[in-house]
Amino acid sequence: MRAPRLSVFASCDGLLVRDAGSIGYTMSLFLVENSLSGSVATFAKLAVLLASTVGAMLAAVIMKTRYRPAKGQ
């Protein structure tokens, strides 16, 4: 008899992925603030914000298409 395989994400429902994304976003802004200045820093912050927005929209589309409720619900 084989032991059941447990997934790290089985009970988390994407919690780890969300937290990793939040940490990455915050660290990106922190590094930009500490390493760049002037218009380059502003452009880099806007690029981080734009990339995060596109990523959130893409994730919303994927979740909407992947997790559709069954017919009759």
Steps between C-alpha positions, in 0.01 A plus 500: 500500500635841400490805719296790362701776338454833666540822313640811662218702343220256589391692809638843412285591196771717352585673826872441452489629142317816607742564784802448275355748252441756774854465627640528147300815430608665824865406450495636145383839622748492790794425269395768252472755781845418636695456178357749251417869503327760290299418192655153475353409839159635400507300177605184686219542756247544220637189328457297822145631541413424138647149518308429821175626347545287188584199717190549714278533193652189344453305825135612517437379143669166568307446823170596336550250217649223713263505797157521343217358707337181377177535305195531721680673787 
